[in-house]
Amino acid sequence: MKRFSAQYIITNISSPLKRGVITIDDDGTIINIEDTEGDLKERHSVSFYNGIIIPGFVNCHCHLELSHMKDTIVKGGGLEEFLEKIRTTRDETSERIIASALSADNDMCRDGTVLCADICNTSVTFEIKKKSRILYINLLEVFGIDPDKAKLRIDSINKVAQAAEKMNLPYSIVPHTAYSTSLPLFRLLKKKSEMNKITSIHFMETPGEKSFLNNHSGPLFNSFKRTGFFPSRLDTVKSHEDAVLNEITPSGNLILVHNTFVEKDTIRKIKKRGNIFWCLCPNSNIYIENKFPPLPLLLREGCEIVIGTDSLASNTKLNILEELKTLQLNFPSVSIEELVCWATLNGAKALGEENRFGTLEPGKKPGLLLLQNVDLLNMKLLPDSSISRLI
């Protein structure tokens, strides 16, 4: 049994506790949280820290199997160039992919991630996840713009699903994007995913998505043609709104990832679907498009924000705190409490794991992190803010 205290404890179920005491069992289960109302008496068995204790982080969007592509794609080239590089350079020996993914998993765990929604195109990372301290929700991603190959795409992802089932790993089958999934593929997938608890889709990451869906033109259209991934005919959804409201399963939670170019009308139209979470990966957006997601708009529209890292192909680290620091720097009015909530409780809700993660309360085992080098007076993150694991 261990006892910890800090200048503040953010529990996500009440206001931050000033110099509270949290008691943890040897297996990481919270036994008790004491509100001292700031009057902490010196105790022999309490470890006190000058910082903020928070729950473990939840990463709502990651691509662990792309970890071997770190530093292979030049920053700032735009999504079209990024996708071309992914299509033409992602193949590598399984040994290198596994070694890179294992290293990334270890780094994520050290940096405080306890729960992660990970995009999978293959089963290559499954052994790592089976042994990891992180609980992974595997989102098996299907894509293909050729309407005549929709069944082949479903058959292919079914093999990955079978591998996940054999290893007893939680998974959902999900679409990649509105523009990279043909309408026949969307409809086969909708039947396949009608009982999904979690669905995610890359959403409005570049302005070229709209022109591709509206009239099959623009930068994405040209990108597909240049790399030879272009069918004899196209059959796509009419719009992003059409995809969300008509072609994606209405069951469970839906995580919309990136949202870099989302607009108010789109937000308002698709909110009727319900159970939508808006995942921000700001460092990836800067890496690819040098563009921030419209956080003030999302907040004004009452959107539930969650945080992701994307992949090491489009980021320098899979580190949730680094994403929060970027948001704090560019949106200084946001408080630490809000940022921590997005990266913990909201993420746990989005992944259907709020009974285990996201809050500090007795009986739960959410992990325990220490946030240090922060502006405690104004409750803001600083460029040199750091995280360490207590549990």
Beta strands, then each sheet from edge to edge (+ up, - down):
strand 1: 2-9
strand 2: 17-18
strand 3: 21-24
strand 4: 30-34
strand 5: 46-55
strand 6: 57-62
strand 7: 113-120
strand 8: 135-142
strand 9: 171-175
strand 10: 198-203
strand 11: 253-258
strand 12: 276-280
strand 13: 304-307
strand 14: 368-372
strand 15: 386-389
sheet 1: 2+ 1- 3+ 4-
sheet 2: 2+ 1- 5- 14+ 15-
sheet 3: 6+ 7+ 8+ 9+
sheet 4: 10+ 11+ 12+ 13+
end
